[in-house]
Amino acid sequence: MERIKEKFYRKVNSISTKFKRRYIDTINWESRMIGIRGARGVGKTTLILQYIKENLLINNTVIYVSLDDIYFASNTLADLVDIFVKKGGKYLFIDEVHKYKNWSIELKNIYDDFNKLKIVFTGSSILPLIKSKSDLSRRAVMYDMQGLSLREYSNLINDTNFKVISLSDILHNRFEICTHINSIVRPIAEMDDYNKTGYYPYFLENKKNYLHLLDQTINQTIEADIPFYLDLNVESIEKMKKLLYLIAISVPLKPNISKLSEKTGITRNTLKQFLHYLNKANILNMLFANTNSQSLLQKPEKIFLQHPNLMYALNYNRINIGTIRETFFFNQISNLHSVQYTKKGDFFVDKKYTFEIGGKNKSDNQISGIENSYVVADNIEYGSEKKIPLYLFGFLY
């Protein structure tokens, strides 16, 4: 217990609070049990340590622990919590919860046995709650944490304070917004940098090796995180990697399940399952015709990588600027809005707006006559009545 505390004190004292993601304010920290899911490297640990440092006294009432610590090779979480509460513990922060074998059962028991204890835990973006051995869905308030938006990236590297812009403001008040943004930064240039190396906060630590680190993160997700839930053997893991590679060199892919099955040696149903988990792991971003019924075996209409950084990590020699633009738009807008496949245009948002994505000379021919339709164009600073600068959608969260 004392060694756990020492590690916690070192971590929380060394964490910087100079830049905090707005996401921290979207969480209801008064809830008794909070779960935060997100991809590896997205900043979950930093988020909870920043909250502790700014809102709680660092004493016997609060503790942070990572469940991949060697301490848990011979000790249980339940025993640690029992001692912690007996010594006055009130706030329990648990990192890497998915690394602990019976995490859901023990968390349920801890929640039920210590009714004055507040619990915050983090885990993989594919962390199952409803299907776990012990149903935590009625106890835990869950949040899904995404990577940095273009707005957050710009604030981080420029020490600016751009506010979130709503979709409604982008559609109706964009000239004033564009004027403000362009008076402070060069958003088009910043979007180029962001698309290469700006989605995960760890670019601050080692930008030179960022894409190599991202490649390692992808491998760790496929080799460790996903197999934890699917119980995959080495051969299946290699097949999943092959599937990802085939997708990466083909995005945006209109999937032919039979052909993908033949090329990878994966059965049709297993292939759909692999796609589902790669999507949940925030490696893929799948576009469906109907967002109301995304079953595990439903075939997507198009498959993208989750964000442009992944294209540079997985397919650096085959970068297509049109795909980069569509991937950026889909990633930024789907965090807060429903996005569906449409036969006319590229994306159908909130079952109301049709968006066609392209370069600065993109016309509206493909969406002509469609109500509430817009061209979203790269390399323009201000736009016009029917043409919106692409970078603005990076300010939605």
N, C-alpha and C positions, 0 to 999 in steps of 0.2 A: 504493500500500500504506500509506503513512504517513497519508494522509488517511482511509483506512478505519479505521485504528487510532485516530485522534483522535476520529472519530465514535463508535466503540465505547466509548472511555474516558468520553466525555461522557455517553453513554446509561447505562452501568452505574453511574457515580458518582451520577447523579441519581435512580436508581430507588429506591423505598422498599421496605423489607422488613418494615414494621410489620404489614401484613396479607398472609399467604401462604395461598393456597388449599391445602387438604388434597391436592388432585390432585398436587401436586409430590412427595408422598411415595409415590404409587402407581407412579411411573416407576422402572424399574431403570436408573439412570444409569450402571451399569457396562457396559451393552451397547455394542458397538463402533459401531453405527449405530442411532439412534433417530429416528423420525419422529412428529411431533405434528400431527395434523389438527384443524381447528376452524373455525367460522364467523368471518367478519370481526368484530373487536372483542371476541372472547371472552376475550382475555388471554394469548395464546400468547407474544407478545414479552415481556411482563412476567414470565411464568413462567420463561423461560430466562435472562433477565437477573438475576432474583432468585437462581436456582440458581448462576450464575456468581459473583455478588457474595458469596454465603455459603459457597461450597465451593472456589473456585479462586483462586489468586494471579493478580492482574492484571499479567501480564508477557508476554514473548514466546512463552510456551507456549500462550496462549489468544487466540482472536479471534472476534468476532461480526461478521457482515456480512448486510445485507439485499440480496437479489438484484434489488430494484427500484431500487437505487442507480445513478446515471448512470455510475458507474465501469465498469459492465458493458456500456455501449454500445460500448466500444472495448477491453475486456479480458475474458478468459475466467475462469471460476471455476477451471478446472484450472491456469492459469498462476499465479493468486493463491495457490492451495494449494501449488504447487510451491515458490514462494519462501518461503511461511510455514513449511513443514516444514524446508526447508534452514536456516532461522534458528532452529530449535528448537521449532517448533509441534507441539502434542500434542492440543489440543482445538479443534475447529472447530464453530462454531454458525452456522447458516444460516437466515435468516428469509425469508419470502415466496418459497419455492423455486419455486412454480408460475409466478412472473413471468419465469422464465428459460427460454429456448426448449428447450434440450436437457438439462434438469436431470437427468433420470433416467440418461442415458448417462454424463454427466460424474461424477455421484455414484457410479455403479457403478465407473467407472475409478479414481476417487479411492480408493474403498474397497479395491479390489484392488491398487492400486499402492503405497499407504501403509498397510501392515498394522499400524502402531502408532498410527495416528491415530484418535481418537474423534470421531464426527460426530453432531451433533444438528441436525435440520432441521425447520422448520415450514412448513405450507402450508394451502391451502384444504381445507375439509371434504369437498370432492368430488375431492380429489387421487387420481388413479388410480395404483395401483402395479402390479398384476398385468397390466393391459392397456397399460402404458406400453411404449415402444420397448425399454427395457432392464428386465428383470425384477428389481426390488429386493425382492420379497416374501421371498426367501430370505436377504436380508442385513439388512434394516431391521426392527426391532421397532416396530410401529405403535401409537400411542395416539390416541384420539379425545377431544377436550376439549369439554365442554359449558359452557353458561353457568352463572352462579351459581345455586346452590340457595337455597331460602328460608333454610335454616340458615346458609349462608355470608353471605347478605345481612344477616341479623340480627346475626351476629358482626361484620360489617364496620361497620355503622352504630352498633352499641351497644358495641363493644369487648368483647363477651362471648366465651365459649369453649364453645359448645354442641358436643357430640360427635355423630358420626354415629350414627343409630339404625337398627337392622336391621328388615326387614319382620317378622321373627319377634317382635321386641320390641314393635313397634306392635300386633301382633295379640294378644299375650299379657301384656304388662306396661305397657300404655298409661296406666293411671291414675297410676302413680308418675311416669312420664315427663311426663305432662300437668301434674301438680302441680309438678314441678321447673321446667318451661318457664314456666308461668303465674306462678310466684313471682318471675321475673326480668324478663320482657317481656310485652307484649300481642300474642300471635301472630296473632290475627285481624286486628287493625289493621295489623300489619306485612305480612301477606299481601296485603292490599288495595293497599298501596304497592308491594310487590314485583311484583304482577301488572301494574301500570301502568308502572313504570320501574326494575325491579330486576334484570333478567336479565343484562344486560351491565355489566361493571365501569365502563365509561366514564360511567355516570350520576354518578359522583363528580366528574367534570370539569365537567359542564354539565347539571344535572338539568332546568333550565328548558327547554332545547332538546333534551332526550333523544329524544323521539319524532320530531322532525325529523331528528336525526342517524341514528336507526334507519331511517327511511324512505330516507335517502341510502345507508345501508349495504345495504339490500335492492336498491336500484337498481344499485349498484356490483356486487353479486353477479350480478345478472341481465345487466347490460350488459358486464361484464368477465370474471368468473370462469367462469361456465357456458359462454359462447361460446368460451372458450379450449379447452375439451374437445370441444364439439359443432360448432365452426366455423359459428356461426349468423350470418346476415346481419341487417341492421337490421329488415327486415320480420318475421323470425322472433322477434327479441327483443321487438318490440312485441306480437306474438301471445302470447308467454309472459307478458308483463306483464298482458295482458287476461285470460288464464287465471287468473293469481294473483288478480286483482281479483274475478273471478266466484266463486272459491273463498272469498275473504275475506269476502264479503257473504253467504255461504251456509253457513259452517261451523257444526256438523259436517256435512259433505256426504256423502251416499250417492251416489257419482258414477254418472251415466249417460253413458258414454263417447260414445255417438252424439250425444246432445244437446249435450255440451260441445264436441265436434268441430264441430257445426253452428254453435254460437254464436261460436266463436273462429276458425273457418276453418282449423283444424289437423287433419290427417289422424289417424285413430284411433291408428295405431302411433306417430306422432310425438308425439301428445298423451300417450300412456303414457310415452314417453321423457322428455318435459318434466316430467311428474309425478315420475318417478324422480329426475331431477337436482334438482328443487326440494326433494325429500325429502332427498337426500344433502347439499344445501347448507344444511340445517337451517332451511329456511323453512317447509316442510310437515312434518307428522307423520302418516304413513299407517298405518291400522289394517287388518290383514289377517286373514283367517279362518285361515290357516296360516302361522305364522312360520318354518316349516322350508324353505319354497320360495318365496322372494320374488324371482321373476325380474323382469327389467327390464320385461317386458310384462304382468306380472300386475296385475289390477285390484284396487285396495283396496276393502274394504267401506265404510270411512269415511275421510274426509280432514279433518284438523284443521290449524290453523296450529301451528308448532312450539312456541310458548310464548305466554302471554297478552299480553306486551308487543307482539307483532306485531298482535294484534287492535286494540289502541289506536292503533297506528301506521297500520294499513291500513283500519280500519273503525270509527273513533272514534264516529261518530254512530249506529251500530247495535250497540252492545255488549249482549250477552245474558249475564246473570249465570250461567245454567245452562251455557252454552258455556265461559265463563271457568273455571268449576269443573272441567269435564271436561278442558279443555286443560291446566290446571295439574296435575291428577292424572296424566294421560297423560305429560306432559313429565317430571315428577319421577320417576315409577316406572320409565319405560322406559329410563332411563340404566343401570340395573343388572339389570332383570328383563324377561323376555319377556312381551309383552302381545298378546293376540289378541282378535279380534271374537267376541262371543257374542250369541246371540239373546235370552237371558235375562240381564238385567243390562246394564251398560255395558262392562265390561272383564273379560277372563279372563286372570289373571296366573299365570305359571309353570305353566300347565296344571293348576292346582289351585284357585286362589282366584277367586271371582266377586265383583266390586265394583259396587255401584249408587251413583251419585254424585248428591247433591242438597243441598237446604237443610236447616235444622235440624229441620223438621217432616216430612222425608222418611220414609215408612214402608218396611217391607221386603216389601210385597205382591208386587212384581215378582220378588223372588228367594226367596219363601217356598218352603220344602221343598228348596232347593238346598244341598247339603253345602258347608261352608267358604265361605259367602257372608256378605257384610257390607254395611251401608250406610255410605258415607263422606259425612259431613254437614258443610256449611259453617256458620259462626257458632255452633258449640258449642265449649266449652273442654275438656270432659272426656269426654263420650260415655258409652256404656253397653256391655253385653255384646256387642250386635250392631251398635252404632253407633260409628263412629270419627271423631274430628275430622279434617277435611280437611287442616289445616295440618301435621299430623304427617308426612304423606308428603313434605313439603318438607325433612325432616331425614334423608332416606335417603342423601344423598351430600354 
